[in-house]
Amino acid sequence: MQASSAAPDAAYPTLHMACHSHHFWPDVTREAMLQYWHDAAQHADSKWELIFGEKIPDWQRAVAGALNLPAPERIAIAPNTHELVYRLISAFDPTKPLRILTTDGEFYSFARQLQRLEEEPNIEITRVHREPFDTLASRFEEELHRGDYHLAYASQVFFGSGVVFPKLLEIAANKPERTEFVIDGYHGFFALPTDLAGVGDKIFYTAGSYKYLGAGEGLCFMSIPANCPLRPRNTGWFAELAELENRADRVGYADNWLRFAGATMDYSALYRGLAVMQQFAREGVTVDKIHQYVKNAQQRFLDTMDRAEHPLLNRDNLIHHDLHSGHGHFFTFDCTTAERSGQLQEELQQRGVLCDRRQRLLRLGFAIYHAENEDYRQVFG
């Protein structure tokens, strides 16, 4: 359906094109919030039995089904992916060298964390340039096998452009045995059809409910490889829930998601995420259908754009690798300067188009709540 926010100008109904940043929440999320309050009030301390015994396993099974992961019980949850990834990094011995391979296009939280870690004498970071995208896969894989890395980290879809990392699952499937491999799937989860059956036992995959699932912030997850021996130093009391009544002197770790568990969090986001998953299941809404709907919308946008001959929103300024076979659910335009992208964002807002930008880059996203016949002429004035 069409986004329903009030428009800044009555002549233009608001078109929400910042959906890659904040997806509108389905109505069932409000009911889920009320249910969380009701369960907490009714069960008090015993709500943990409900959450850990029913809600978390239901969420794990839903995520595993969406990604074709082999073991739902190995899907850890936390309020954000940064907490999960840093818990993984904390498992490496701080007295020994740590070599990390990544790209220069990763999201701010991971990029910032690496900058800080790089200040330590034992940590070495190698960043492969994301462009040119045509050669990224071969350049990254060559470096992965050449450099004897302990950890590799790469985005499924780059947050700054919407470009899909070419052949990333193939690279992960053939990773060196000693290298822990993390795929940041935040801009892929519930947007791009993703089948992790072939790599789920080998890699970590992180994502969350805030973007394309439309369930809001506060619920993220990380799938864990099979037979994972890592012992995170950053570990919380949830990690020993199975042994609370019989605590041992030595810190132990479960062979499931609790290995990477943290501590007390607000589980209202879990209720929201489950509610959306269950609604989509009832209505037959799949990731494949969502992706096809968005691809059709993007094609209508491109057709309108080509006719409009806009000075900034055009093919020359559109950052892309493969619009037909592999692209995320937003388009990014290089406006050459931050000033020009800011001016364009203001102009679009005056026309009732809500979008976002990252310095010189302006991002326009697409969602299933855009009208089926939306032609996006509103964007071009």
Solvent accessible surface area in square Angstrom, and as a share of the most:
residue,aa,sasa,rsa
1,M,168,0.75
2,Q,58,0.26
3,A,10,0.08
4,S,100,0.64
5,S,50,0.32
6,A,100,0.77
7,A,35,0.27
8,P,77,0.49
9,D,58,0.30
10,A,110,0.85
11,A,79,0.61
12,Y,75,0.28
13,P,85,0.53
14,T,3,0.02
15,L,0,0.00
16,H,13,0.06
17,M,0,0.00
18,A,14,0.11
19,C,0,0.00
20,H,1,0.00
21,S,30,0.19
22,H,64,0.29
23,H,16,0.07
24,F,60,0.25
25,W,89,0.31
26,P,34,0.21
27,D,120,0.62
28,V,22,0.13
29,T,4,0.02
30,R,170,0.62
31,E,107,0.48
32,A,9,0.07
33,M,76,0.34
34,L,102,0.51
35,Q,81,0.36
36,Y,37,0.14
37,W,178,0.62
38,H,88,0.39
39,D,10,0.05
40,A,31,0.24
41,A,65,0.51
42,Q,122,0.54
43,H,68,0.30
44,A,62,0.48
45,D,116,0.60
46,S,50,0.32
47,K,38,0.16
48,W,55,0.19
49,E,133,0.60
50,L,32,0.16
51,I,1,0.00
52,F,43,0.18
53,G,51,0.49
54,E,96,0.43
55,K,44,0.19
56,I,2,0.01
57,P,32,0.20
58,D,49,0.25
59,W,0,0.00
60,Q,8,0.04
61,R,136,0.50
62,A,29,0.22
63,V,0,0.00
64,A,6,0.05
65,G,63,0.61
66,A,30,0.23
67,L,3,0.02
68,N,76,0.39
69,L,15,0.08
70,P,72,0.45
71,A,11,0.08
72,P,38,0.24
73,E,90,0.41
74,R,38,0.14
75,I,1,0.00
76,A,0,0.00
77,I,4,0.02
78,A,1,0.01
79,P,47,0.30
80,N,65,0.34
81,T,23,0.14
82,H,68,0.30
83,E,45,0.20
84,L,0,0.00
85,V,7,0.04
86,Y,72,0.27
87,R,9,0.03
88,L,0,0.00
89,I,9,0.05
90,S,6,0.04
91,A,21,0.16
92,F,32,0.13
93,D,63,0.33
94,P,76,0.48
95,T,115,0.67
96,K,122,0.52
97,P,85,0.54
98,L,8,0.04
99,R,57,0.21
100,I,0,0.00
101,L,0,0.00
102,T,2,0.01
103,T,4,0.02
104,D,57,0.30
105,G,7,0.07
106,E,11,0.05
107,F,84,0.35
108,Y,112,0.42
109,S,42,0.27
110,F,9,0.04
111,A,37,0.29
112,R,185,0.67
113,Q,31,0.14
114,L,2,0.01
115,Q,119,0.53
116,R,124,0.45
117,L,16,0.08
118,E,70,0.31
119,E,123,0.55
120,E,63,0.28
121,P,137,0.86
122,N,42,0.21
123,I,23,0.11
124,E,95,0.43
125,I,19,0.09
126,T,36,0.21
127,R,86,0.31
128,V,15,0.09
129,H,121,0.54
130,R,73,0.27
131,E,93,0.41
132,P,83,0.52
133,F,15,0.06
134,D,114,0.59
135,T,58,0.34
136,L,0,0.00
137,A,12,0.09
138,S,70,0.45
139,R,70,0.25
140,F,0,0.00
141,E,54,0.24
142,E,123,0.55
143,E,25,0.11
144,L,0,0.00
145,H,95,0.42
146,R,166,0.60
147,G,15,0.14
148,D,71,0.37
149,Y,5,0.02
150,H,25,0.11
151,L,0,0.00
152,A,0,0.00
153,Y,8,0.03
154,A,0,0.00
155,S,4,0.03
156,Q,20,0.09
157,V,3,0.02
158,F,1,0.01
159,F,25,0.10
160,G,15,0.15
161,S,5,0.03
162,G,0,0.00
163,V,0,0.00
164,V,29,0.16
165,F,3,0.01
166,P,23,0.14
167,K,132,0.56
168,L,8,0.04
169,L,60,0.30
170,E,106,0.47
171,I,3,0.01
172,A,0,0.00
173,A,30,0.23
174,N,94,0.48
175,K,31,0.13
176,P,35,0.22
177,E,169,0.76
178,R,124,0.45
179,T,0,0.00
180,E,33,0.15
181,F,0,0.00
182,V,0,0.00
183,I,1,0.00
184,D,17,0.09
185,G,0,0.00
186,Y,38,0.14
187,H,15,0.06
188,G,0,0.00
189,F,2,0.01
190,F,12,0.05
191,A,0,0.00
192,L,16,0.08
193,P,63,0.40
194,T,14,0.08
195,D,84,0.44
196,L,0,0.00
197,A,55,0.43
198,G,63,0.61
199,V,6,0.03
200,G,1,0.01
201,D,71,0.37
202,K,93,0.39
203,I,0,0.00
204,F,0,0.00
205,Y,0,0.00
206,T,0,0.00
207,A,0,0.00
208,G,2,0.02
209,S,0,0.00
210,Y,57,0.22
211,K,34,0.14
212,Y,8,0.03
213,L,2,0.01
214,G,1,0.01
215,A,0,0.00
216,G,0,0.00
217,E,95,0.42
218,G,24,0.23
219,L,1,0.00
220,C,4,0.02
221,F,0,0.00
222,M,0,0.00
223,S,3,0.02
224,I,5,0.03
225,P,11,0.07
226,A,31,0.24
227,N,147,0.75
228,C,15,0.09
229,P,100,0.63
230,L,26,0.13
231,R,100,0.36
232,P,0,0.00
233,R,137,0.50
234,N,59,0.30
235,T,54,0.31
236,G,20,0.20
237,W,97,0.34
238,F,4,0.02
239,A,8,0.06
240,E,49,0.22
241,L,45,0.22
242,A,80,0.62
243,E,92,0.41
244,L,70,0.35
245,E,158,0.71
246,N,113,0.58
247,R,169,0.62
248,A,78,0.60
249,D,158,0.82
250,R,165,0.60
251,V,82,0.47
252,G,48,0.46
253,Y,40,0.15
254,A,26,0.20
255,D,127,0.66
256,N,49,0.25
257,W,19,0.07
258,L,17,0.08
259,R,19,0.07
260,F,0,0.00
261,A,0,0.00
262,G,7,0.07
263,A,52,0.40
264,T,88,0.51
265,M,22,0.10
266,D,90,0.47
267,Y,1,0.01
268,S,8,0.05
269,A,3,0.02
270,L,0,0.00
271,Y,9,0.04
272,R,12,0.04
273,G,0,0.00
274,L,9,0.04
275,A,16,0.13
276,V,0,0.00
277,M,17,0.07
278,Q,84,0.37
279,Q,37,0.16
280,F,20,0.08
281,A,82,0.63
282,R,165,0.60
283,E,111,0.50
284,G,32,0.31
285,V,39,0.22
286,T,61,0.35
287,V,17,0.10
288,D,90,0.46
289,K,127,0.54
290,I,11,0.06
291,H,33,0.15
292,Q,90,0.40
293,Y,55,0.21
294,V,1,0.01
295,K,67,0.29
296,N,72,0.37
297,A,0,0.00
298,Q,12,0.05
299,Q,72,0.32
300,R,60,0.22
301,F,0,0.00
302,L,7,0.03
303,D,58,0.30
304,T,6,0.04
305,M,3,0.01
306,D,70,0.36
307,R,169,0.62
308,A,43,0.34
309,E,146,0.66
310,H,28,0.12
311,P,103,0.65
312,L,18,0.09
313,L,0,0.00
314,N,34,0.18
315,R,105,0.38
316,D,136,0.70
317,N,30,0.15
318,L,10,0.05
319,I,36,0.18
320,H,76,0.34
321,H,57,0.26
322,D,48,0.25
323,L,31,0.15
324,H,137,0.61
325,S,100,0.64
326,G,19,0.18
327,H,8,0.03
328,G,0,0.00
329,H,3,0.01
330,F,0,0.00
331,F,2,0.01
332,T,0,0.00
333,F,0,0.00
334,D,35,0.18
335,C,0,0.00
336,T,64,0.37
337,T,63,0.36
338,A,50,0.39
339,E,123,0.55
340,R,102,0.37
341,S,0,0.00
342,G,11,0.10
343,Q,93,0.42
344,L,4,0.02
345,Q,46,0.21
346,E,117,0.53
347,E,85,0.38
348,L,0,0.00
349,Q,88,0.39
350,Q,125,0.56
351,R,41,0.15
352,G,0,0.00
353,V,1,0.00
354,L,56,0.28
355,C,14,0.09
356,D,18,0.09
357,R,82,0.30
358,R,67,0.24
359,Q,143,0.64
360,R,111,0.40
361,L,31,0.15
362,L,0,0.00
363,R,5,0.02
364,L,0,0.00
365,G,0,0.00
366,F,1,0.00
367,A,1,0.01
368,I,54,0.27
369,Y,18,0.07
370,H,0,0.00
371,A,27,0.21
372,E,133,0.60
373,N,126,0.65
374,E,24,0.11
375,D,46,0.24
376,Y,0,0.00
377,R,161,0.59
378,Q,27,0.12
379,V,0,0.00
380,F,26,0.11
381,G,75,0.72
